[in-house]
Amino acid sequence: MVTMTETAAKKVSELRLEEGKPEWGLRIRVVGGGCSGMSYELGWEDQPAADDNVLDAQGIKVYIDKHSAPYLEGSEIDFVDNSMMGAGFAIKNPNVKSSCGCGQSHRF
């Protein structure tokens, strides 16, 4: 199960309204690449694929494909605004064994 903080849900809602797509859900995927092996991709989806896990997190539909689901189990989606690193979504994933220095790639 993936959860989302209230801060992240609020930001997703704001961004959907800015895009004119208030009914869209958030797609999260784990993809190969990066210096530590895997990274996350976030995007918008208007509907789930046939084999997606569909979650309701703070009123936001979250779509996760069957390949990514095991890697994301127990994760939390947050939105952070840090003066040093800037603002963006952060995935707090208990399955990560190590990450690269830039924080964009992870080894599971």
Legacy VTK file of the C-alpha trace (Angstrom):
# vtk DataFile Version 3.0
C-alpha trace
ASCII
DATASET POLYDATA
POINTS 108 float
0.000 0.000 0.000
1.210 3.503 -0.883
0.141 6.513 1.156
0.267 10.237 0.514
0.769 13.064 2.959
-1.794 15.834 3.211
0.823 18.260 1.847
1.384 16.116 -1.250
-2.353 15.659 -1.843
-2.886 19.413 -1.641
-0.084 20.028 -4.162
-1.435 17.355 -6.536
-4.887 18.983 -6.346
-3.406 22.425 -7.075
-1.407 21.120 -10.049
-4.409 19.283 -11.522
-6.450 22.491 -11.381
-3.633 24.457 -13.026
-3.542 21.855 -15.814
-7.333 21.963 -16.165
-7.568 18.251 -15.327
-9.145 18.084 -11.845
-10.360 14.492 -12.373
-6.965 13.031 -13.320
-4.972 10.674 -11.111
-1.284 10.411 -10.319
0.763 7.676 -12.010
3.863 6.480 -10.149
6.327 4.044 -11.699
9.677 2.546 -10.840
11.930 2.525 -13.915
15.452 1.315 -14.604
18.240 3.842 -14.869
20.252 6.263 -12.824
23.526 5.653 -11.045
21.990 3.387 -8.363
19.779 1.374 -10.698
16.145 2.504 -10.339
14.272 5.783 -10.222
10.699 7.031 -9.916
8.514 8.582 -12.585
5.422 10.610 -11.722
2.818 11.700 -14.240
-0.868 12.306 -14.895
-3.370 9.681 -16.030
-7.033 10.071 -16.890
-7.790 6.389 -16.231
-6.005 3.250 -15.049
-4.527 0.600 -17.320
-6.090 -2.860 -17.155
-3.467 -4.289 -14.775
-2.962 -1.228 -12.533
-3.342 -1.148 -8.795
-5.625 1.819 -8.090
-5.382 3.465 -4.687
-7.226 6.347 -3.116
-4.701 8.413 -1.166
-6.127 11.510 0.542
-8.817 11.662 -2.171
-6.272 11.380 -5.011
-6.386 8.374 -7.352
-2.919 6.803 -7.532
-2.170 4.379 -10.393
0.646 1.848 -9.990
1.507 -0.780 -12.604
1.986 -4.391 -11.517
5.765 -4.270 -12.101
6.259 -1.219 -9.848
3.873 -2.260 -7.061
6.252 -4.577 -5.149
9.009 -1.925 -5.151
6.633 0.744 -3.828
4.986 -1.314 -1.069
4.898 0.727 2.147
6.007 3.971 0.474
4.768 7.463 1.247
4.473 10.259 -1.310
5.303 13.655 0.160
5.821 17.161 -1.171
8.773 19.051 0.265
9.796 22.672 -0.163
13.385 23.037 0.973
15.294 26.279 0.468
18.516 24.334 -0.249
17.128 21.687 -2.623
14.012 23.391 -4.008
10.481 22.020 -4.067
9.245 18.679 -5.335
7.674 15.347 -4.617
9.632 12.898 -2.487
9.049 9.163 -2.159
9.828 7.753 1.275
10.374 4.100 0.474
11.274 1.519 3.159
12.428 -0.932 0.453
15.391 1.187 -0.701
18.764 -0.291 0.245
20.857 2.649 -1.032
20.525 5.788 -3.121
22.872 7.921 -5.181
24.233 11.285 -4.092
21.673 13.251 -6.091
18.779 11.369 -4.462
17.187 10.531 -7.817
18.164 6.862 -8.118
17.767 3.946 -5.693
18.824 0.332 -5.265
16.097 -2.019 -4.071
LINES 1 109
108 0 1 2 3 4 5 6 7 8 9 10 11 12 13 14 15 16 17 18 19 20 21 22 23 24 25 26 27 28 29 30 31 32 33 34 35 36 37 38 39 40 41 42 43 44 45 46 47 48 49 50 51 52 53 54 55 56 57 58 59 60 61 62 63 64 65 66 67 68 69 70 71 72 73 74 75 76 77 78 79 80 81 82 83 84 85 86 87 88 89 90 91 92 93 94 95 96 97 98 99 100 101 102 103 104 105 106 107
